[in-house]
């Protein structure tokens, strides 16, 4: 008697992509950074993932000491995740975030760069 082992295909971190909703965000307190989480295999937004910010800092290498707190906001649209932060000055910023997608074992992690404008 042969035993057949069947495993469901699991997605990898590379199967998901974070995208900035806007590449330029107004500087200052109360700035809202919105990201879209997509399943690259289908192109569909991923709703109900647990998305958490790990770090918001100035983007040029060597500027990591210029960091600011990030607060997750309630979702308003499926697949769009919003975060409130204080972009203390205009220029490049780097947003490090991660997600746990329902039914997946791996954590999706990405760093997105954007520009804060006056």
Biopython code that builds the backbone (N, CA, C, O; Angstrom):
import numpy as np
from Bio.PDB.StructureBuilder import StructureBuilder

atoms = [
    (1, "UNK", "N", (0.846, -1.167, 0.000)),
    (1, "UNK", "CA", (0.000, 0.000, 0.000)),
    (1, "UNK", "C", (0.897, 1.238, 0.000)),
    (1, "UNK", "O", (1.756, 1.387, 0.868)),
    (2, "UNK", "N", (0.693, 2.118, -0.972)),
    (2, "UNK", "CA", (1.481, 3.337, -1.071)),
    (2, "UNK", "C", (0.780, 4.473, -0.352)),
    (2, "UNK", "O", (-0.435, 4.643, -0.442)),
    (3, "UNK", "N", (1.577, 5.239, 0.361)),
    (3, "UNK", "CA", (1.027, 6.412, 1.028)),
    (3, "UNK", "C", (1.255, 7.629, 0.149)),
    (3, "UNK", "O", (2.374, 7.901, -0.288)),
    (4, "UNK", "N", (0.224, 8.323, -0.090)),
    (4, "UNK", "CA", (0.311, 9.527, -0.910)),
    (4, "UNK", "C", (0.261, 10.737, 0.007)),
    (4, "UNK", "O", (-0.665, 10.886, 0.805)),
    (5, "UNK", "N", (1.249, 11.588, -0.109)),
    (5, "UNK", "CA", (1.241, 12.812, 0.707)),
    (5, "UNK", "C", (0.947, 13.979, -0.210)),
    (5, "UNK", "O", (1.619, 14.198, -1.217)),
    (6, "UNK", "N", (-0.041, 14.692, 0.156)),
    (6, "UNK", "CA", (-0.422, 15.848, -0.645)),
    (6, "UNK", "C", (-0.277, 17.099, 0.210)),
    (6, "UNK", "O", (-0.761, 17.157, 1.341)),
    (7, "UNK", "N", (0.387, 18.083, -0.339)),
    (7, "UNK", "CA", (0.510, 19.337, 0.381)),
    (7, "UNK", "C", (-0.051, 20.441, -0.491)),
    (7, "UNK", "O", (0.213, 20.500, -1.692)),
    (8, "UNK", "N", (-0.813, 21.297, 0.117)),
    (8, "UNK", "CA", (-1.322, 22.445, -0.615)),
    (8, "UNK", "C", (-0.153, 23.379, -0.901)),
    (8, "UNK", "O", (0.738, 23.547, -0.068)),
    (9, "UNK", "N", (-0.165, 23.968, -2.053)),
    (9, "UNK", "CA", (0.897, 24.917, -2.404)),
    (9, "UNK", "C", (0.766, 26.145, -1.520)),
    (9, "UNK", "O", (-0.317, 26.713, -1.375)),
    (10, "UNK", "N", (1.865, 26.538, -0.945)),
    (10, "UNK", "CA", (1.882, 27.721, -0.089)),
    (10, "UNK", "C", (2.549, 28.859, -0.837)),
    (10, "UNK", "O", (3.525, 28.666, -1.563)),
    (11, "UNK", "N", (2.014, 30.020, -0.646)),
    (11, "UNK", "CA", (2.597, 31.201, -1.270)),
    (11, "UNK", "C", (3.853, 31.606, -0.523)),
    (11, "UNK", "O", (3.996, 31.351, 0.673)),
    (12, "UNK", "N", (4.735, 32.224, -1.230)),
    (12, "UNK", "CA", (5.966, 32.734, -0.633)),
    (12, "UNK", "C", (5.852, 34.254, -0.501)),
    (12, "UNK", "O", (4.975, 34.896, -1.079)),
    (13, "UNK", "N", (6.768, 34.784, 0.275)),
    (13, "UNK", "CA", (6.817, 36.232, 0.460)),
    (13, "UNK", "C", (6.830, 36.961, -0.889)),
    (13, "UNK", "O", (6.235, 38.031, -1.014)),
    (14, "UNK", "N", (7.489, 36.404, -1.881)),
    (14, "UNK", "CA", (7.599, 37.023, -3.193)),
    (14, "UNK", "C", (6.274, 37.067, -3.951)),
    (14, "UNK", "O", (6.167, 37.768, -4.958)),
    (15, "UNK", "N", (5.257, 36.327, -3.482)),
    (15, "UNK", "CA", (3.950, 36.314, -4.134)),
    (15, "UNK", "C", (3.091, 37.519, -3.754)),
    (15, "UNK", "O", (1.998, 37.705, -4.290)),
    (16, "UNK", "N", (3.589, 38.328, -2.834)),
    (16, "UNK", "CA", (2.841, 39.500, -2.380)),
    (16, "UNK", "C", (3.676, 40.753, -2.586)),
    (16, "UNK", "O", (4.906, 40.715, -2.556)),
    (17, "UNK", "N", (2.986, 41.852, -2.793)),
    (17, "UNK", "CA", (3.694, 43.105, -3.023)),
    (17, "UNK", "C", (2.973, 44.252, -2.326)),
    (17, "UNK", "O", (1.760, 44.416, -2.458)),
    (18, "UNK", "N", (3.741, 45.038, -1.587)),
    (18, "UNK", "CA", (3.232, 46.290, -1.040)),
    (18, "UNK", "C", (3.479, 47.376, -2.071)),
    (18, "UNK", "O", (4.539, 47.417, -2.695)),
    (19, "UNK", "N", (2.503, 48.253, -2.251)),
    (19, "UNK", "CA", (2.648, 49.415, -3.118)),
    (19, "UNK", "C", (2.167, 50.637, -2.363)),
    (19, "UNK", "O", (1.175, 50.577, -1.637)),
    (20, "UNK", "N", (2.868, 51.744, -2.532)),
    (20, "UNK", "CA", (2.395, 53.000, -1.967)),
    (20, "UNK", "C", (1.194, 53.471, -2.764)),
    (20, "UNK", "O", (1.182, 53.370, -3.991)),
    (21, "UNK", "N", (0.180, 53.988, -2.075)),
    (21, "UNK", "CA", (-0.967, 54.569, -2.768)),
    (21, "UNK", "C", (-0.543, 55.897, -3.391)),
    (21, "UNK", "O", (-0.964, 56.233, -4.498)),
    (22, "UNK", "N", (0.294, 56.653, -2.673)),
    (22, "UNK", "CA", (0.856, 57.910, -3.184)),
    (22, "UNK", "C", (2.360, 57.910, -2.947)),
    (22, "UNK", "O", (2.822, 57.478, -1.890)),
    (23, "UNK", "N", (3.125, 58.389, -3.920)),
    (23, "UNK", "CA", (4.580, 58.438, -3.796)),
    (23, "UNK", "C", (5.068, 59.729, -3.152)),
    (23, "UNK", "O", (6.225, 59.823, -2.742)),
    (24, "UNK", "N", (4.193, 60.720, -3.062)),
    (24, "UNK", "CA", (4.517, 61.975, -2.392)),
    (24, "UNK", "C", (3.460, 62.244, -1.336)),
    (24, "UNK", "O", (2.262, 62.175, -1.606)),
    (25, "UNK", "N", (3.922, 62.554, -0.120)),
    (25, "UNK", "CA", (3.026, 62.750, 1.018)),
    (25, "UNK", "C", (3.409, 64.054, 1.694)),
    (25, "UNK", "O", (4.591, 64.352, 1.863)),
    (26, "UNK", "N", (2.410, 64.826, 2.078)),
    (26, "UNK", "CA", (2.671, 66.115, 2.709)),
    (26, "UNK", "C", (3.346, 65.910, 4.060)),
    (26, "UNK", "O", (2.903, 65.109, 4.883)),
    (27, "UNK", "N", (4.446, 66.666, 4.268)),
    (27, "UNK", "CA", (5.183, 66.559, 5.523)),
    (27, "UNK", "C", (4.351, 67.098, 6.682)),
    (27, "UNK", "O", (3.342, 67.775, 6.486)),
    (28, "UNK", "N", (4.804, 66.779, 7.902)),
    (28, "UNK", "CA", (4.177, 67.311, 9.106)),
    (28, "UNK", "C", (3.519, 66.224, 9.939)),
    (28, "UNK", "O", (3.464, 65.054, 9.560)),
    (29, "UNK", "N", (3.017, 66.667, 11.104)),
    (29, "UNK", "CA", (2.303, 65.757, 11.990)),
    (29, "UNK", "C", (0.971, 65.369, 11.374)),
    (29, "UNK", "O", (0.357, 66.165, 10.663)),
    (30, "UNK", "N", (0.533, 64.182, 11.636)),
    (30, "UNK", "CA", (-0.741, 63.716, 11.093)),
    (30, "UNK", "C", (-0.668, 63.272, 9.653)),
    (30, "UNK", "O", (-1.705, 63.103, 9.012)),
    (31, "UNK", "N", (0.538, 63.076, 9.121)),
    (31, "UNK", "CA", (0.681, 62.584, 7.744)),
    (31, "UNK", "C", (0.134, 61.160, 7.669)),
    (31, "UNK", "O", (0.342, 60.355, 8.576)),
    (32, "UNK", "N", (-0.560, 60.866, 6.587)),
    (32, "UNK", "CA", (-1.125, 59.532, 6.388)),
    (32, "UNK", "C", (-0.391, 58.851, 5.243)),
    (32, "UNK", "O", (-0.362, 59.352, 4.119)),
    (33, "UNK", "N", (0.201, 57.696, 5.548)),
    (33, "UNK", "CA", (0.863, 56.874, 4.538)),
    (33, "UNK", "C", (-0.041, 55.678, 4.299)),
    (33, "UNK", "O", (-0.329, 54.914, 5.221)),
    (34, "UNK", "N", (-0.491, 55.515, 3.055)),
    (34, "UNK", "CA", (-1.377, 54.400, 2.705)),
    (34, "UNK", "C", (-0.637, 53.454, 1.772)),
    (34, "UNK", "O", (0.040, 53.884, 0.838)),
    (35, "UNK", "N", (-0.775, 52.153, 2.038)),
    (35, "UNK", "CA", (-0.163, 51.131, 1.200)),
    (35, "UNK", "C", (-1.228, 50.125, 0.772)),
    (35, "UNK", "O", (-2.210, 49.881, 1.474)),
    (36, "UNK", "N", (-0.997, 49.566, -0.384)),
    (36, "UNK", "CA", (-1.876, 48.531, -0.934)),
    (36, "UNK", "C", (-1.082, 47.240, -0.864)),
    (36, "UNK", "O", (0.103, 47.220, -1.197)),
    (37, "UNK", "N", (-1.729, 46.157, -0.433)),
    (37, "UNK", "CA", (-1.110, 44.837, -0.429)),
    (37, "UNK", "C", (-1.772, 44.019, -1.524)),
    (37, "UNK", "O", (-2.982, 43.795, -1.499)),
    (38, "UNK", "N", (-0.960, 43.570, -2.499)),
    (38, "UNK", "CA", (-1.484, 42.815, -3.631)),
    (38, "UNK", "C", (-0.947, 41.390, -3.645)),
    (38, "UNK", "O", (0.190, 41.131, -3.252)),
    (39, "UNK", "N", (-1.793, 40.474, -4.106)),
    (39, "UNK", "CA", (-1.364, 39.116, -4.416)),
    (39, "UNK", "C", (-0.886, 39.164, -5.862)),
    (39, "UNK", "O", (-1.702, 39.318, -6.771)),
    (40, "UNK", "N", (0.409, 39.036, -6.093)),
    (40, "UNK", "CA", (0.978, 39.181, -7.431)),
    (40, "UNK", "C", (0.517, 38.074, -8.376)),
    (40, "UNK", "O", (0.568, 38.242, -9.594)),
    (41, "UNK", "N", (0.072, 36.955, -7.833)),
    (41, "UNK", "CA", (-0.376, 35.859, -8.688)),
    (41, "UNK", "C", (-1.715, 36.178, -9.343)),
    (41, "UNK", "O", (-1.988, 35.726, -10.455)),
    (42, "UNK", "N", (-2.548, 36.956, -8.658)),
    (42, "UNK", "CA", (-3.884, 37.261, -9.172)),
    (42, "UNK", "C", (-4.078, 38.743, -9.480)),
    (42, "UNK", "O", (-4.989, 39.111, -10.222)),
    (43, "UNK", "N", (-3.222, 39.596, -8.911)),
    (43, "UNK", "CA", (-3.393, 41.040, -9.066)),
    (43, "UNK", "C", (-4.463, 41.611, -8.146)),
    (43, "UNK", "O", (-4.787, 42.796, -8.225)),
    (44, "UNK", "N", (-5.010, 40.775, -7.281)),
    (44, "UNK", "CA", (-6.104, 41.198, -6.391)),
    (44, "UNK", "C", (-5.557, 41.774, -5.089)),
    (44, "UNK", "O", (-4.531, 41.320, -4.582)),
    (45, "UNK", "N", (-6.257, 42.787, -4.547)),
    (45, "UNK", "CA", (-5.863, 43.302, -3.229)),
    (45, "UNK", "C", (-6.085, 42.238, -2.159)),
    (45, "UNK", "O", (-6.995, 41.415, -2.265)),
    (46, "UNK", "N", (-5.247, 42.266, -1.134)),
    (46, "UNK", "CA", (-5.338, 41.306, -0.039)),
    (46, "UNK", "C", (-5.984, 42.008, 1.149)),
    (46, "UNK", "O", (-5.382, 42.880, 1.775)),
    (47, "UNK", "N", (-7.214, 41.615, 1.447)),
    (47, "UNK", "CA", (-7.934, 42.186, 2.582)),
    (47, "UNK", "C", (-7.693, 41.321, 3.819)),
    (47, "UNK", "O", (-7.333, 40.149, 3.709)),
    (48, "UNK", "N", (-7.892, 41.901, 4.968)),
    (48, "UNK", "CA", (-7.844, 41.203, 6.253)),
    (48, "UNK", "C", (-6.486, 40.625, 6.615)),
    (48, "UNK", "O", (-6.408, 39.697, 7.420)),
    (49, "UNK", "N", (-5.424, 41.151, 6.040)),
    (49, "UNK", "CA", (-4.081, 40.755, 6.477)),
    (49, "UNK", "C", (-3.784, 41.536, 7.759)),
    (49, "UNK", "O", (-4.362, 42.596, 7.999)),
    (50, "UNK", "N", (-2.899, 41.013, 8.556)),
    (50, "UNK", "CA", (-2.439, 41.756, 9.731)),
    (50, "UNK", "C", (-1.175, 42.474, 9.287)),
    (50, "UNK", "O", (-0.112, 41.866, 9.154)),
    (51, "UNK", "N", (-1.305, 43.773, 9.059)),
    (51, "UNK", "CA", (-0.191, 44.583, 8.568)),
    (51, "UNK", "C", (0.297, 45.447, 9.710)),
    (51, "UNK", "O", (-0.490, 46.109, 10.386)),
    (52, "UNK", "N", (1.589, 45.436, 9.917)),
    (52, "UNK", "CA", (2.139, 46.239, 10.993)),
    (52, "UNK", "C", (3.396, 46.945, 10.515)),
    (52, "UNK", "O", (4.200, 46.404, 9.756)),
    (53, "UNK", "N", (3.530, 48.159, 10.986)),
    (53, "UNK", "CA", (4.699, 48.962, 10.638)),
    (53, "UNK", "C", (5.827, 48.583, 11.573)),
    (53, "UNK", "O", (5.619, 48.365, 12.767)),
    (54, "UNK", "N", (7.001, 48.508, 11.025)),
    (54, "UNK", "CA", (8.141, 48.215, 11.876)),
    (54, "UNK", "C", (9.013, 49.442, 12.077)),
    (54, "UNK", "O", (9.663, 49.584, 13.113)),
    (55, "UNK", "N", (9.030, 50.352, 11.066)),
    (55, "UNK", "CA", (9.911, 51.505, 11.196)),
    (55, "UNK", "C", (9.622, 52.537, 10.108)),
    (55, "UNK", "O", (9.314, 52.190, 8.968)),
    (56, "UNK", "N", (9.727, 53.811, 10.484)),
    (56, "UNK", "CA", (9.656, 54.921, 9.535)),
    (56, "UNK", "C", (10.886, 55.770, 9.795)),
    (56, "UNK", "O", (11.036, 56.337, 10.877)),
    (57, "UNK", "N", (11.778, 55.861, 8.797)),
    (57, "UNK", "CA", (12.988, 56.667, 8.982)),
    (57, "UNK", "C", (13.337, 57.390, 7.685)),
    (57, "UNK", "O", (12.785, 57.107, 6.621)),
    (58, "UNK", "N", (14.271, 58.331, 7.810)),
    (58, "UNK", "CA", (14.735, 59.062, 6.631)),
    (58, "UNK", "C", (15.381, 58.063, 5.672)),
    (58, "UNK", "O", (16.095, 57.157, 6.101)),
    (59, "UNK", "N", (15.128, 58.230, 4.378)),
    (59, "UNK", "CA", (15.553, 57.256, 3.388)),
    (59, "UNK", "C", (17.042, 57.263, 3.059)),
    (59, "UNK", "O", (17.596, 56.177, 2.886)),
    (60, "UNK", "N", (17.730, 58.384, 2.959)),
    (60, "UNK", "CA", (19.136, 58.245, 2.558)),
    (60, "UNK", "C", (19.906, 57.390, 3.561)),
    (60, "UNK", "O", (19.741, 57.535, 4.772)),
    (61, "UNK", "N", (20.744, 56.501, 3.045)),
    (61, "UNK", "CA", (21.561, 55.681, 3.943)),
    (61, "UNK", "C", (22.349, 56.593, 4.872)),
    (61, "UNK", "O", (22.840, 57.643, 4.458)),
    (62, "UNK", "N", (22.462, 56.188, 6.110)),
    (62, "UNK", "CA", (23.146, 56.992, 7.110)),
    (62, "UNK", "C", (22.214, 57.912, 7.887)),
    (62, "UNK", "O", (22.638, 58.567, 8.839)),
    (63, "UNK", "N", (20.923, 57.964, 7.479)),
    (63, "UNK", "CA", (19.960, 58.842, 8.147)),
    (63, "UNK", "C", (18.969, 58.045, 9.003)),
    (63, "UNK", "O", (17.950, 58.585, 9.432)),
    (64, "UNK", "N", (19.259, 56.776, 9.250)),
    (64, "UNK", "CA", (18.332, 55.913, 9.984)),
    (64, "UNK", "C", (18.006, 56.439, 11.375)),
    (64, "UNK", "O", (16.962, 56.097, 11.931)),
    (65, "UNK", "N", (18.885, 57.269, 11.950)),
    (65, "UNK", "CA", (18.633, 57.812, 13.289)),
    (65, "UNK", "C", (17.441, 58.763, 13.283)),
    (65, "UNK", "O", (16.840, 59.008, 14.328)),
    (66, "UNK", "N", (17.095, 59.300, 12.116)),
    (66, "UNK", "CA", (15.931, 60.184, 11.990)),
    (66, "UNK", "C", (14.698, 59.305, 11.789)),
    (66, "UNK", "O", (14.259, 59.087, 10.660)),
    (67, "UNK", "N", (14.153, 58.811, 12.879)),
    (67, "UNK", "CA", (12.973, 57.949, 12.789)),
    (67, "UNK", "C", (11.803, 58.621, 13.487)),
    (67, "UNK", "O", (11.981, 59.573, 14.247)),
    (68, "UNK", "N", (10.608, 58.117, 13.225)),
    (68, "UNK", "CA", (9.408, 58.686, 13.809)),
    (68, "UNK", "C", (8.396, 57.567, 14.060)),
    (68, "UNK", "O", (8.374, 56.584, 13.318)),
    (69, "UNK", "N", (7.556, 57.698, 15.093)),
    (69, "UNK", "CA", (6.565, 56.661, 15.380)),
    (69, "UNK", "C", (5.513, 56.534, 14.268)),
    (69, "UNK", "O", (5.243, 57.482, 13.532)),
    (70, "UNK", "N", (4.938, 55.348, 14.173)),
    (70, "UNK", "CA", (3.913, 55.041, 13.181)),
    (70, "UNK", "C", (2.741, 54.389, 13.915)),
    (70, "UNK", "O", (2.933, 53.509, 14.754)),
    (71, "UNK", "N", (1.530, 54.831, 13.589)),
    (71, "UNK", "CA", (0.323, 54.294, 14.221)),
    (71, "UNK", "C", (-0.616, 53.759, 13.142)),
    (71, "UNK", "O", (-0.969, 54.485, 12.213)),
    (72, "UNK", "N", (-1.021, 52.495, 13.260)),
    (72, "UNK", "CA", (-1.961, 51.911, 12.302)),
    (72, "UNK", "C", (-3.344, 52.537, 12.494)),
    (72, "UNK", "O", (-3.776, 52.781, 13.620)),
    (73, "UNK", "N", (-4.026, 52.792, 11.378)),
    (73, "UNK", "CA", (-5.382, 53.343, 11.400)),
    (73, "UNK", "C", (-6.367, 52.273, 10.948)),
    (73, "UNK", "O", (-5.982, 51.324, 10.265)),
    (74, "UNK", "N", (-7.633, 52.418, 11.323)),
    (74, "UNK", "CA", (-8.632, 51.436, 10.884)),
    (74, "UNK", "C", (-8.754, 51.436, 9.355)),
    (74, "UNK", "O", (-8.621, 52.480, 8.717)),
    (75, "UNK", "N", (-9.005, 50.266, 8.778)),
    (75, "UNK", "CA", (-9.134, 50.196, 7.312)),
    (75, "UNK", "C", (-10.403, 50.911, 6.834)),
    (75, "UNK", "O", (-11.433, 50.907, 7.508)),
    (76, "UNK", "N", (-10.294, 51.517, 5.662)),
    (76, "UNK", "CA", (-11.463, 52.150, 5.037)),
    (76, "UNK", "C", (-11.828, 51.455, 3.734)),
    (76, "UNK", "O", (-12.934, 51.622, 3.220)),
    (77, "UNK", "N", (-10.885, 50.667, 3.200)),
    (77, "UNK", "CA", (-11.063, 50.033, 1.901)),
    (77, "UNK", "C", (-10.299, 48.712, 1.916)),
    (77, "UNK", "O", (-9.162, 48.675, 2.387)),
    (78, "UNK", "N", (-10.895, 47.616, 1.409)),
    (78, "UNK", "CA", (-10.202, 46.326, 1.421)),
    (78, "UNK", "C", (-8.865, 46.387, 0.672)),
    (78, "UNK", "O", (-8.785, 46.895, -0.446)),
    (79, "UNK", "N", (-7.833, 45.863, 1.308)),
    (79, "UNK", "CA", (-6.519, 45.802, 0.686)),
    (79, "UNK", "C", (-5.687, 47.061, 0.832)),
    (79, "UNK", "O", (-4.527, 47.077, 0.423)),
    (80, "UNK", "N", (-6.259, 48.135, 1.414)),
    (80, "UNK", "CA", (-5.527, 49.381, 1.645)),
    (80, "UNK", "C", (-5.301, 49.507, 3.150)),
    (80, "UNK", "O", (-6.240, 49.419, 3.942)),
    (81, "UNK", "N", (-4.054, 49.712, 3.527)),
    (81, "UNK", "CA", (-3.683, 49.823, 4.937)),
    (81, "UNK", "C", (-3.081, 51.206, 5.157)),
    (81, "UNK", "O", (-2.180, 51.619, 4.426)),
    (82, "UNK", "N", (-3.582, 51.925, 6.170)),
    (82, "UNK", "CA", (-3.188, 53.314, 6.398)),
    (82, "UNK", "C", (-2.473, 53.464, 7.733)),
    (82, "UNK", "O", (-2.790, 52.779, 8.706)),
    (83, "UNK", "N", (-1.504, 54.371, 7.760)),
    (83, "UNK", "CA", (-0.698, 54.612, 8.946)),
    (83, "UNK", "C", (-0.519, 56.108, 9.135)),
    (83, "UNK", "O", (-0.279, 56.845, 8.179)),
    (84, "UNK", "N", (-0.639, 56.544, 10.377)),
    (84, "UNK", "CA", (-0.444, 57.953, 10.722)),
    (84, "UNK", "C", (0.966, 58.108, 11.279)),
    (84, "UNK", "O", (1.423, 57.290, 12.077)),
    (85, "UNK", "N", (1.652, 59.173, 10.847)),
    (85, "UNK", "CA", (3.011, 59.402, 11.299)),
    (85, "UNK", "C", (3.310, 60.890, 11.289)),
    (85, "UNK", "O", (2.483, 61.690, 10.850)),
    (86, "UNK", "N", (4.473, 61.261, 11.765)),
    (86, "UNK", "CA", (4.920, 62.649, 11.754)),
    (86, "UNK", "C", (6.155, 62.727, 10.867)),
    (86, "UNK", "O", (7.252, 62.350, 11.280)),
    (87, "UNK", "N", (5.969, 63.217, 9.650)),
    (87, "UNK", "CA", (7.086, 63.396, 8.734)),
    (87, "UNK", "C", (7.686, 64.756, 9.047)),
    (87, "UNK", "O", (7.208, 65.783, 8.566)),
    (88, "UNK", "N", (8.732, 64.754, 9.853)),
    (88, "UNK", "CA", (9.266, 65.981, 10.443)),
    (88, "UNK", "C", (9.912, 66.929, 9.441)),
    (88, "UNK", "O", (10.095, 68.109, 9.739)),
    (89, "UNK", "N", (10.256, 66.435, 8.269)),
    (89, "UNK", "CA", (10.864, 67.314, 7.270)),
    (89, "UNK", "C", (10.652, 66.755, 5.876)),
    (89, "UNK", "O", (10.425, 65.558, 5.697)),
    (90, "UNK", "N", (10.728, 67.642, 4.890)),
    (90, "UNK", "CA", (10.613, 67.222, 3.503)),
    (90, "UNK", "C", (11.842, 66.394, 3.127)),
    (90, "UNK", "O", (12.916, 66.549, 3.709)),
    (91, "UNK", "N", (11.661, 65.524, 2.155)),
    (91, "UNK", "CA", (12.762, 64.692, 1.687)),
    (91, "UNK", "C", (12.354, 63.237, 1.607)),
    (91, "UNK", "O", (11.174, 62.902, 1.717)),
    (92, "UNK", "N", (13.335, 62.380, 1.415)),
    (92, "UNK", "CA", (13.073, 60.954, 1.274)),
    (92, "UNK", "C", (12.852, 60.268, 2.605)),
    (92, "UNK", "O", (13.545, 60.545, 3.584)),
    (93, "UNK", "N", (11.881, 59.367, 2.634)),
    (93, "UNK", "CA", (11.570, 58.557, 3.818)),
    (93, "UNK", "C", (11.491, 57.102, 3.406)),
    (93, "UNK", "O", (11.177, 56.786, 2.259)),
    (94, "UNK", "N", (11.778, 56.217, 4.351)),
    (94, "UNK", "CA", (11.717, 54.771, 4.150)),
    (94, "UNK", "C", (10.740, 54.195, 5.163)),
    (94, "UNK", "O", (10.858, 54.440, 6.364)),
    (95, "UNK", "N", (9.774, 53.427, 4.666)),
    (95, "UNK", "CA", (8.749, 52.815, 5.511)),
    (95, "UNK", "C", (8.955, 51.305, 5.474)),
    (95, "UNK", "O", (8.785, 50.678, 4.429)),
    (96, "UNK", "N", (9.322, 50.722, 6.614)),
    (96, "UNK", "CA", (9.504, 49.271, 6.723)),
    (96, "UNK", "C", (8.236, 48.695, 7.337)),
    (96, "UNK", "O", (7.781, 49.155, 8.384)),
    (97, "UNK", "N", (7.671, 47.693, 6.686)),
    (97, "UNK", "CA", (6.451, 47.099, 7.207)),
    (97, "UNK", "C", (6.417, 45.609, 6.905)),
    (97, "UNK", "O", (7.203, 45.093, 6.109)),
    (98, "UNK", "N", (5.490, 44.940, 7.558)),
    (98, "UNK", "CA", (5.359, 43.496, 7.414)),
    (98, "UNK", "C", (3.886, 43.125, 7.473)),
    (98, "UNK", "O", (3.056, 43.895, 7.956)),
    (99, "UNK", "N", (3.575, 41.939, 6.978)),
    (99, "UNK", "CA", (2.187, 41.475, 6.976)),
    (99, "UNK", "C", (2.137, 39.975, 7.190)),
    (99, "UNK", "O", (3.002, 39.227, 6.735)),
    (100, "UNK", "N", (1.104, 39.562, 7.893)),
    (100, "UNK", "CA", (0.747, 38.155, 7.983)),
    (100, "UNK", "C", (-0.558, 38.009, 7.203)),
    (100, "UNK", "O", (-1.594, 38.552, 7.587)),
    (101, "UNK", "N", (-0.484, 37.267, 6.109)),
    (101, "UNK", "CA", (-1.648, 37.039, 5.262)),
    (101, "UNK", "C", (-2.345, 35.771, 5.745)),
    (101, "UNK", "O", (-1.698, 34.757, 6.010)),
    (102, "UNK", "N", (-3.668, 35.837, 5.856)),
    (102, "UNK", "CA", (-4.433, 34.676, 6.338)),
    (102, "UNK", "C", (-4.144, 33.457, 5.470)),
    (102, "UNK", "O", (-4.171, 33.531, 4.241)),
    (103, "UNK", "N", (-3.865, 32.335, 6.131)),
    (103, "UNK", "CA", (-3.616, 31.077, 5.441)),
    (103, "UNK", "C", (-2.181, 30.879, 4.985)),
    (103, "UNK", "O", (-1.851, 29.829, 4.434)),
    (104, "UNK", "N", (-1.326, 31.863, 5.204)),
    (104, "UNK", "CA", (0.072, 31.759, 4.795)),
    (104, "UNK", "C", (0.958, 31.610, 6.027)),
    (104, "UNK", "O", (0.614, 32.088, 7.109)),
    (105, "UNK", "N", (2.084, 30.954, 5.861)),
    (105, "UNK", "CA", (2.984, 30.751, 6.985)),
    (105, "UNK", "C", (4.084, 31.804, 7.055)),
    (105, "UNK", "O", (4.552, 32.135, 8.144)),
    (106, "UNK", "N", (4.501, 32.332, 5.909)),
    (106, "UNK", "CA", (5.577, 33.310, 5.890)),
    (106, "UNK", "C", (5.061, 34.720, 6.154)),
    (106, "UNK", "O", (3.906, 35.040, 5.871)),
    (107, "UNK", "N", (5.928, 35.542, 6.694)),
    (107, "UNK", "CA", (5.624, 36.956, 6.877)),
    (107, "UNK", "C", (6.140, 37.712, 5.665)),
    (107, "UNK", "O", (7.272, 37.503, 5.229)),
    (108, "UNK", "N", (5.310, 38.590, 5.124)),
    (108, "UNK", "CA", (5.707, 39.434, 3.996)),
    (108, "UNK", "C", (6.362, 40.678, 4.573)),
    (108, "UNK", "O", (5.763, 41.363, 5.402)),
    (109, "UNK", "N", (7.571, 40.976, 4.151)),
    (109, "UNK", "CA", (8.277, 42.159, 4.647)),
    (109, "UNK", "C", (8.778, 42.980, 3.476)),
    (109, "UNK", "O", (9.279, 42.433, 2.494)),
    (110, "UNK", "N", (8.641, 44.297, 3.581)),
    (110, "UNK", "CA", (9.109, 45.193, 2.521)),
    (110, "UNK", "C", (9.536, 46.527, 3.104)),
    (110, "UNK", "O", (9.145, 46.904, 4.209)),
    (111, "UNK", "N", (10.347, 47.225, 2.333)),
    (111, "UNK", "CA", (10.720, 48.613, 2.620)),
    (111, "UNK", "C", (10.295, 49.437, 1.418)),
    (111, "UNK", "O", (10.661, 49.133, 0.282)),
    (112, "UNK", "N", (9.532, 50.467, 1.671)),
    (112, "UNK", "CA", (9.045, 51.341, 0.598)),
    (112, "UNK", "C", (9.625, 52.733, 0.811)),
    (112, "UNK", "O", (9.665, 53.225, 1.939)),
    (113, "UNK", "N", (10.068, 53.358, -0.250)),
    (113, "UNK", "CA", (10.592, 54.706, -0.156)),
    (113, "UNK", "C", (9.652, 55.675, -0.835)),
    (113, "UNK", "O", (9.080, 55.373, -1.883)),
    (114, "UNK", "N", (9.495, 56.842, -0.233)),
    (114, "UNK", "CA", (8.625, 57.879, -0.778)),
    (114, "UNK", "C", (9.204, 59.234, -0.423)),
    (114, "UNK", "O", (10.197, 59.327, 0.298)),
    (115, "UNK", "N", (8.581, 60.280, -0.931)),
    (115, "UNK", "CA", (9.058, 61.628, -0.697)),
    (115, "UNK", "C", (8.020, 62.410, 0.109)),
    (115, "UNK", "O", (6.835, 62.412, -0.224)),
    (116, "UNK", "N", (8.476, 63.070, 1.166)),
    (116, "UNK", "CA", (7.629, 64.014, 1.910)),
    (116, "UNK", "C", (7.846, 65.380, 1.280)),
    (116, "UNK", "O", (8.980, 65.810, 1.068)),
    (117, "UNK", "N", (6.745, 66.053, 0.986)),
    (117, "UNK", "CA", (6.814, 67.359, 0.339)),
    (117, "UNK", "C", (6.172, 68.413, 1.222)),
    (117, "UNK", "O", (5.347, 68.107, 2.083)),
    (118, "UNK", "N", (6.568, 69.679, 0.992)),
    (118, "UNK", "CA", (6.005, 70.790, 1.770)),
    (118, "UNK", "C", (4.605, 71.107, 1.315)),
    (118, "UNK", "O", (3.970, 72.014, 1.855)),
]
sb = StructureBuilder()
sb.init_structure("model")
sb.init_model(0)
sb.init_chain("A")
sb.init_seg("    ")
for serial, (resi, resn, name, xyz) in enumerate(atoms, 1):
    if name == "N":
        sb.init_residue(resn, " ", resi, " ")
    sb.init_atom(name, np.array(xyz, "f"), 0.0, 1.0, " ", f" {name:<3s}", serial, name[0])
structure = sb.get_structure()
